[in-house]
Amino acid sequence: MARGCGRFFCTAGRGLEPFLAREVRARLGATQVDCVSGKVFFSTEAEPGELRRLKSGERLFLLLKRHPPLAVSRDRGRMLHEMKSLVLEEPESWLDVLSVWRKLHGGKGQKDGVCEESQLPLKRRAEEETNGATKRLKAEQETEVVSEEGHAKAGEKQVAAESSGGEECWAEGKMCSEKPPQGSEEQPAGREQPSFRVSCRCSGAIAKVLPSQELGRALGIALMKQFGWRVDLRDPELEVFVHLNDIHTVVGIPLFRLSLASREYIRTAGLRSTIAWAMASLADISAGACVLDPMCGLGTILLEAATEWPDACYWGADISDSQLEGADANIRTAGLGDKIELLKASVKALPWPSESFDAVISDIPFGKKFKITKDIQLLPDVLQEMERVLRVGGTAVLLLSQELHQRMDGLTKGAAQPSPAGTSGAAAEALGSSGKPSSLLGSSQTCCGSLVPDGVYGVSLGKTAAFIHKYRKVSTDGNPFLSCTLPGGT
């Protein structure tokens, strides 16, 4: 196998699956692309460097198994037996995927492929390495001796019944056994076996019957016996990820230790990088374009846009000195000082001539840390100023809370029109039974009449629902298409 050819899946935040599907096709030439909630499956021959460039995904995995959901039964032991049989069927598929994993890492372990990622000085990680149940499993496995000749728990009886004797232990990251592990002869001679751990996540109906902790223990023992791999719960070369839910059963190996959303060029994280990239991807940025974020905060949107589309010029404004200082530090860390200019300004009085920008991209502040009760009343003024500096034919992309989202239609040309075809299911639900959201202004009082809706995308910010709105500015009064004239002669 000359290249890293394989079947993969990548996790994605809710609502970003379509963005990720388009990205793997365009960036990786992926085929067999299939989207489900929270994941995108695909095939590609891309190299590790190309795979690492995915911007809308979270964690990337080599796919080992994908099956329909496990049948829920009251017999926990039976379910464990079925899951072990499913995971370990066709052992050669494990060896094939392990071979691809080694090739993608240059024949070395995973630590060599991702060691530099552990140095990222991010304020927050894009995704926890494992969930709480898996963390408890690690702690338990480090001290617990697992005997296969008699378990007290009813759910472990099936695991014991399939053993032919002997005792195995999980302690200090090493595996010990009274007899050689079965299946170890299948490994190529002279190749050191990888250290590993199992991370399980059960959700939906199955989580009420089969705890992630118990499943991980059973699968870990089975993999040790089958392949002779070494257990290392703290710093393994290989992690086996198992996810059981009401949609499917998925088994995979993470290709990189950290999430793809952990950007090495961002010193202090603000808006989630995957959301920022998705917003920039909607802005139709072309070479020579002038792009503005009038409420730039820590500059995440500008960083994502300038990294991906470096042949444009970018401007950021904010009223907060501390936010501008953080944005400046991020820009310097990314080495994009020659691409992005910052200045202090209010979004209600931007210091640029009308029709100065080809694209305006902004995260309208919302949430508990923002006092938006009064700010909502200022939304029409904010939109009018964004509309003013946007060129005819330009694009505006805004991230809004559900409350702000419900007020947008009354402020733009699409007030009395049905939701655009691009509206996601989450966005459609937010419209309510009437199909029309409430607004500050009636449809006859449209304040931004030249902004025409061009898509709404429901996304998730953790526990918070949000919406990406895309607009195009159309000429309504015959204004000429002005050139981009910015301070400093840009």
Phi, psi and omega in degrees: 000110187284329183233176182281061182283130180184176177258132186231166162217150182230133177281154182214150174296153182301128181096345181264359180303316178296323178297316181293320179299316178295323183292317181293328176291314185285318187273325186250355185062034186291150176236172180052045181279128183221126181256136168227173180300117176085357183213152171230124179261142180197165175242141180201159175252018184293152177278164181305321180297324178288320179296323181293341184279355178300131187251341183257001181258169179256271179254141184250134185230146162282130184276125176261310182219143170216116185224166173301164182299147178292134179295129181281130181223155175287340180276094183296322179299321178295318179297319177298318179298315180296321181292319178296319179296320180295314183293322187264000177294148182054067181304333181296333178294326176296316181293324178295314181293322177297324177296317177297318179301316179295318181296319180294339178253023176067027180083003182250178179285171183295330182300323180290333183277341186225012186300326182292338182289335183291349182267002184296124182272051183280149178291325177214146178280151183289334182203137176296144183297321176215165178275179186298322180296320180293323178297320177296325178298317180301314182297320181291319183292336181289341185237343188270135173266122183260113180262136179264010180252014178156107177254143180286326184282139181297325182291346181260000183297321181294322177300318181290323185295332184273356182271150178259018177112172180098171182225136179238149179224151174249104183207133177053032175073018180232156178247132175233148184207151179283346179219157181298141178297141177290147175088351183292338180290348181284343183284148178302139182298139175082359181259125180292136181285142182286150169280153186208167167212162179249128176244120184244148174219117177249133179219165182080205185297325184293332181293338180283344183248319187242103180293144178303322182300313182291320179296316180299321179297314182295317180291325178298316178297316182297320180291323176299314181294322185286316189244349180073023179288154181269137180276131172217103187278344184260320185215065184282155171284327187232130175244132177257118183256129180234126179232120176245127175213192183280356182260315185196173171244122185233135175233131181207172177241119178300133181279327178234147185293319181258163179296147174297337181285351176278103185269127179289342183265006177249117182283314179233122185282139174242250173299144180304131188298326180293321178293317180300317180295318180299319178297315180296326181293339179274349189276358178055050182283128179238169180302134179084358181289155175250124188236136181234136164245104186280354175224065198284341181056234180276005172082017185299317180297316179297320179296315180296318181292313184291329177291321183275324181235077189286350184269018175244169176249143190233141177230140177231140178229148175201153180272347185264125177296319182294322178293319178295324177295318176296319178296319179297318178297319178296318181296318179293321177299321181280351181068034184246024180300333180274355181252332188237129176247139179242149171205157179274124181196153176274139179295342180275351179211072184286136185275042178233152177296162176298146177057049180266341189235146177277336181211141172237123181233129184205142170265105179289118187303137175201171181112179186298326184280354177247130178273090191260001183304311179281329182296331179301324179293340180270356183305317178301319179295320179297315181294321180297322180289321176297317179298321182298316185276354180271134178291154171298132184091352181281174185239137173243131179234121186233139173259124187231150171288171179297322181294315178293321178304320183289347181259355190287321187299328180285351184255355184233177184298337183271018187304312185264009183261157176293165180299145181295160183298335182281359183295130181282171179299319180297321180291321180296321179297325183291345181287339178085180186293334182284340182082355180229123180288158174289159181213160178289327183240149176288165183298336179278354182247029181306124184265341181236065189293344181267358178265115182253127180302139180225025176138143175228133185230115176284130180226171182242135172246069186073243179273357184256131175275140179219171184219132174265119178255133175245135179228153171240140179269124179250153180283125179243347184227013176079015178299140178291156177279102188278156176283163180277107179243111185241158175303148178085005175081015181287000000 
